[in-house]
Amino acid sequence: MGVVYKLKPEVLSFIIEKKQNNPALSCRHLTPLIIEQFHIKVSKSSINAIFKEKNLSMPIGRRPKQKKKKFNMPPLPVIEGVKAITLVEQPSKLIQENETAKKELNLEEKRIKDAEEWAMKLQEEERIRVEEKLNLEKQRLKDEDIKIKVEEAKKIEEQAYRKSEEAEKQSRQAEEEEKRKAEEEVAKKAEEEKWARLAEEEKKKKEEPKLSPALSIDKTYQMENSGIVLLKAADYVIGASKLIAAAIKSRFPDIQGNLEELVENLIYLPLFQEKAEKPFIDKLLGYLEKIENIKVMNLDISRIITSSLQEARCVKVVLSDGANLYLDAQMYSVWSSPHIPQGFASPIRNLKRYINQYFNEDYPVVLFNAPGYDMLSPEFFTFLEALDAKGKAITNLVISGNKFEELEVLPITRAEKRFFIFGIWPWQFTEYRRIKKIGEFRNFYLEEQNKNFYIADIEIELQQPVKGKQMVFNGCVLKTNLNEKIRLAILSNFPPGAKLAEELASIYFNHWPNLEETFQDYSRKIELSAYTANSQRYFSAENMNLGLAQATTVKELLASYLKALDIYVRWRLLPLGYEDKEFTATKERFYNLIVESTRKGKGCLVKFVLPPAYAFDKDLSYSCHRINEKEVVLSSGLKLYLKTD
């Protein structure tokens, strides 16, 4: 027999205990008991090996049968009153015992049979489990084999793809190289044609005069008749020449050259025709003849001039709660009613340029000053709150004409915070302002205007007692020298540190460069309006007697527009009293002057060269100040600044 193994201690103890308690218990009868108790099958040989190891085996051979001993039974005494047990009753008792033993045996056999069936079931389950395990292992090996084959196929496919891609790359490189050579050939040919064309154009330039020898003012030079810069500034505000050029382009798309420059030359031709060279005049008149041949061109130009000369009196600002306040058309300040002095009117195109900058672009709203003397006006405070997105929102802007008629409604779709800049004077709001902090003064040079200032940072609180509110502003204060008092405070709602004081001052001075002189003119117009409100004349095509309806040619219409520009200069850009002067007077006094032009940073500084004993320098200076407030930008992109000697 081999060594017994793989038996749990509890199984081994069970076998030994059963055998010790019943030495007659055989291996065969012990097997089903183990199955019933532990649900495992132990072979008879293993059980027998345990018996031998523990010296529990029965002797070899058959068990000897014991001889039945004979006993002589003594006669039983007869006891009175006790029933004698007869021999007849003993067999029935034995039968009953035998029946009980048989039942126990049958139960024992049934248990053994059930245990054997249970063992067979366990063996079958074990067989199935082993078989499933073998099948899974076979499937795993099969899957691994398939996976290896798939990976090999992928490698083969990737190699084929790389080879194909490499071939395609080489083909593409070859095509690109061929294309590059073709492009180089085309570029070389185009370059040759370009140089040939430039040579031809240079040849033509030498043969023919330039188109605009008398009108370019953004270069350093001296030239007669340059005083027409006043008329060019007026045209920038009114804007008709650009619209006329666009109309000619739409009717005559094949026309060559700079049309805006061409239209300007045709407008100002009467002012320099006598002094220009004949070839240049002939070429200019040739262009004019081509334009004259365009059908209905004169109708287009007449319509453009009429609409461009229409002025706006003010802008009504409509708030979300239905309340209204007003801005003058030149954006000096905020007003409580539409009855704004007529001197603050402006051509509609120029006003819409401001509105577009302030409400559709990111340019801050720049107002000349806050209205009022003792305290900040409620309307101005409300307007600042609306821009700062702290109060009622602005829903519409309504443009009103000189007779307060509604010309156009512009909805405001961007309900968001907008930045603003405005000025206050030292004598304004003294009881309702509180300076929170002020810095040290430092030098500030405004290059475009060639001006020096001293500037210091400031934080100030302004109160509005009627509304019971206050606002805090950041900005700067200005002096022209360190020994004088503060001249102006420039305030804004930019967050602290968002803009340097120098940046705020530059933005303000680009729009309002003249300080006290502008305030004097502003106050004079308000005072004049109070005395002449009922007798004011309005600037319009109807009131100018331009003869647009009678003009039948483009030349006549352009001559009428030149007349309108002169009227605008006299009405809006020269001091009071020039409205009734003649064109010959302004031509002699201003348009025939010589100018010197130099570039300063992002600006073009134009200085009038005044003749000896010139008598109209104050009037010319006034005109320069008004033009500088219009933010005129030349075709070169430079900001125009005018000054006298």
SULHUFEN-V580882 format. One record per pair of residues at least 4 apart in sequence whose C-alpha atoms are under 6 Angstrom apart, sorted by the first residue. I is the first residue (numbers start at 1). J is the second residue. D is the distance in whole Angstrom. If there is no record, write none. Layout:
i=I j=J d=D
i=I j=J d=D
//
This chain:
i=4 j=46 d=6
i=13 j=17 d=6
i=19 j=23 d=5
i=27 j=44 d=5
i=32 j=112 d=5
i=32 j=115 d=5
i=34 j=38 d=6
i=35 j=39 d=4
i=35 j=40 d=5
i=35 j=41 d=6
i=35 j=115 d=6
i=36 j=115 d=6
i=44 j=48 d=6
i=51 j=55 d=6
i=51 j=56 d=5
i=51 j=57 d=5
i=52 j=57 d=6
i=101 j=105 d=6
i=102 j=106 d=6
i=111 j=115 d=6
i=122 j=126 d=6
i=127 j=131 d=6
i=128 j=132 d=6
i=136 j=140 d=6
i=139 j=143 d=6
i=143 j=147 d=6
i=154 j=158 d=6
i=158 j=162 d=6
i=161 j=165 d=6
i=162 j=166 d=6
i=165 j=169 d=6
i=168 j=172 d=6
i=169 j=173 d=6
i=173 j=177 d=6
i=175 j=179 d=6
i=176 j=180 d=6
i=180 j=184 d=6
i=183 j=187 d=6
i=184 j=188 d=6
i=187 j=191 d=6
i=190 j=194 d=6
i=193 j=197 d=6
i=195 j=199 d=6
i=198 j=202 d=6
i=204 j=208 d=6
i=209 j=280 d=5
i=219 j=597 d=6
i=220 j=597 d=5
i=220 j=598 d=5
i=221 j=596 d=6
i=222 j=595 d=6
i=222 j=596 d=5
i=223 j=594 d=6
i=224 j=594 d=5
i=225 j=591 d=6
i=225 j=592 d=4
i=225 j=593 d=6
i=226 j=594 d=5
i=226 j=595 d=6
i=227 j=590 d=6
i=227 j=591 d=4
i=227 j=592 d=5
i=227 j=593 d=5
i=228 j=591 d=5
i=231 j=565 d=6
i=235 j=239 d=5
i=237 j=350 d=5
i=238 j=308 d=6
i=238 j=347 d=6
i=240 j=305 d=6
i=240 j=308 d=6
i=242 j=260 d=6
i=244 j=301 d=6
i=245 j=259 d=5
i=245 j=260 d=5
i=248 j=252 d=6
i=249 j=253 d=5
i=265 j=269 d=6
i=267 j=558 d=5
i=269 j=273 d=5
i=298 j=554 d=5
i=304 j=308 d=6
i=306 j=541 d=6
i=309 j=540 d=6
i=309 j=541 d=6
i=310 j=347 d=6
i=310 j=540 d=5
i=311 j=346 d=5
i=311 j=347 d=4
i=311 j=348 d=5
i=312 j=345 d=6
i=312 j=346 d=6
i=312 j=347 d=6
i=312 j=348 d=5
i=312 j=400 d=6
i=312 j=401 d=4
i=312 j=402 d=6
i=313 j=329 d=6
i=313 j=345 d=5
i=313 j=400 d=6
i=313 j=401 d=5
i=313 j=402 d=5
i=314 j=327 d=6
i=314 j=328 d=4
i=314 j=329 d=5
i=314 j=400 d=6
i=315 j=326 d=6
i=315 j=327 d=5
i=315 j=398 d=5
i=315 j=399 d=5
i=316 j=325 d=6
i=316 j=326 d=5
i=316 j=397 d=6
i=316 j=398 d=5
i=317 j=324 d=6
i=317 j=325 d=5
i=317 j=326 d=6
i=317 j=397 d=5
i=318 j=324 d=5
i=318 j=394 d=6
i=318 j=395 d=6
i=318 j=396 d=5
i=319 j=323 d=5
i=319 j=393 d=6
i=319 j=394 d=5
i=319 j=395 d=6
i=320 j=392 d=6
i=320 j=393 d=5
i=320 j=395 d=6
i=325 j=336 d=6
i=326 j=334 d=6
i=326 j=335 d=5
i=327 j=334 d=5
i=327 j=335 d=6
i=329 j=345 d=5
i=329 j=346 d=5
i=329 j=351 d=6
i=330 j=344 d=6
i=331 j=367 d=6
i=332 j=367 d=5
i=332 j=368 d=5
i=333 j=367 d=6
i=334 j=380 d=6
i=341 j=526 d=6
i=341 j=529 d=5
i=352 j=356 d=6
i=355 j=359 d=6
i=356 j=360 d=5
i=357 j=361 d=5
i=357 j=363 d=5
i=358 j=363 d=5
i=358 j=364 d=6
i=358 j=365 d=5
i=364 j=419 d=5
i=364 j=420 d=5
i=365 j=420 d=4
i=366 j=420 d=6
i=366 j=421 d=5
i=366 j=422 d=6
i=367 j=422 d=5
i=368 j=422 d=6
i=368 j=423 d=6
i=369 j=422 d=5
i=369 j=423 d=4
i=369 j=424 d=6
i=370 j=424 d=6
i=372 j=376 d=6
i=372 j=377 d=6
i=373 j=428 d=5
i=374 j=429 d=5
i=375 j=429 d=5
i=376 j=464 d=6
i=385 j=390 d=5
i=385 j=391 d=5
i=386 j=391 d=5
i=386 j=392 d=5
i=386 j=393 d=5
i=387 j=417 d=6
i=387 j=418 d=5
i=388 j=417 d=5
i=388 j=418 d=6
i=389 j=417 d=5
i=395 j=412 d=5
i=396 j=410 d=6
i=396 j=411 d=4
i=396 j=412 d=5
i=397 j=409 d=6
i=397 j=410 d=5
i=398 j=408 d=6
i=398 j=409 d=4
i=399 j=407 d=6
i=399 j=408 d=5
i=400 j=404 d=5
i=400 j=405 d=5
i=400 j=406 d=5
i=400 j=407 d=5
i=401 j=405 d=5
i=419 j=493 d=6
i=420 j=492 d=6
i=421 j=491 d=6
i=421 j=492 d=4
i=422 j=490 d=6
i=422 j=491 d=6
i=423 j=489 d=6
i=423 j=490 d=5
i=424 j=489 d=5
i=425 j=488 d=5
i=432 j=462 d=6
i=432 j=463 d=5
i=433 j=461 d=6
i=433 j=462 d=5
i=434 j=460 d=6
i=434 j=461 d=5
i=435 j=460 d=4
i=436 j=459 d=5
i=436 j=460 d=5
i=437 j=458 d=6
i=437 j=459 d=5
i=438 j=457 d=6
i=438 j=458 d=4
i=439 j=456 d=5
i=439 j=457 d=5
i=440 j=456 d=5
i=441 j=454 d=6
i=441 j=455 d=5
i=441 j=456 d=4
i=442 j=454 d=5
i=442 j=455 d=5
i=443 j=454 d=5
i=444 j=452 d=6
i=444 j=453 d=5
i=444 j=454 d=6
i=445 j=451 d=6
i=445 j=452 d=5
i=446 j=450 d=6
i=446 j=451 d=5
i=448 j=600 d=5
i=448 j=601 d=6
i=448 j=603 d=5
i=453 j=479 d=6
i=453 j=480 d=5
i=454 j=478 d=6
i=454 j=479 d=5
i=454 j=480 d=6
i=455 j=477 d=6
i=455 j=478 d=5
i=456 j=476 d=5
i=456 j=477 d=5
i=457 j=475 d=6
i=457 j=476 d=4
i=458 j=474 d=6
i=458 j=475 d=5
i=458 j=476 d=5
i=459 j=473 d=6
i=459 j=474 d=5
i=460 j=472 d=6
i=460 j=473 d=5
i=461 j=471 d=6
i=461 j=472 d=4
i=462 j=470 d=6
i=462 j=471 d=6
i=463 j=469 d=6
i=463 j=470 d=4
i=464 j=468 d=6
i=464 j=469 d=5
i=464 j=470 d=6
i=473 j=491 d=6
i=473 j=492 d=6
i=473 j=493 d=6
i=474 j=491 d=6
i=474 j=492 d=6
i=475 j=490 d=6
i=475 j=491 d=4
i=475 j=492 d=6
i=476 j=489 d=6
i=476 j=490 d=5
i=476 j=501 d=6
i=477 j=488 d=6
i=477 j=489 d=4
i=478 j=486 d=6
i=478 j=487 d=6
i=478 j=488 d=6
i=479 j=486 d=5
i=479 j=487 d=6
i=508 j=512 d=6
i=509 j=513 d=4
i=511 j=629 d=5
i=512 j=629 d=5
i=514 j=518 d=6
i=524 j=528 d=6
i=529 j=533 d=5
i=546 j=560 d=6
i=551 j=556 d=6
i=551 j=557 d=6
i=568 j=572 d=6
i=569 j=573 d=5
i=570 j=574 d=5
i=570 j=578 d=5
i=570 j=579 d=5
i=571 j=579 d=5
i=573 j=623 d=5
i=573 j=626 d=6
i=574 j=623 d=5
i=586 j=590 d=6
i=587 j=591 d=5
i=587 j=592 d=6
i=588 j=592 d=6
i=594 j=609 d=5
i=595 j=607 d=5
i=595 j=608 d=4
i=595 j=609 d=5
i=596 j=606 d=6
i=596 j=607 d=5
i=597 j=605 d=6
i=597 j=606 d=4
i=598 j=604 d=6
i=598 j=605 d=5
i=599 j=603 d=6
i=599 j=604 d=5
i=599 j=605 d=6
i=600 j=604 d=6
i=602 j=638 d=6
i=603 j=638 d=5
i=603 j=639 d=4
i=603 j=640 d=6
i=604 j=638 d=6
i=604 j=639 d=6
i=604 j=640 d=5
i=605 j=641 d=5
i=606 j=642 d=5
i=607 j=642 d=6
i=607 j=643 d=5
i=607 j=644 d=5
i=608 j=644 d=5
i=617 j=621 d=6
i=624 j=642 d=5
i=624 j=643 d=6
i=628 j=641 d=6
i=632 j=639 d=6
i=632 j=640 d=5
i=633 j=637 d=6
i=633 j=638 d=6
i=633 j=639 d=5
i=633 j=640 d=6
i=634 j=638 d=5
//
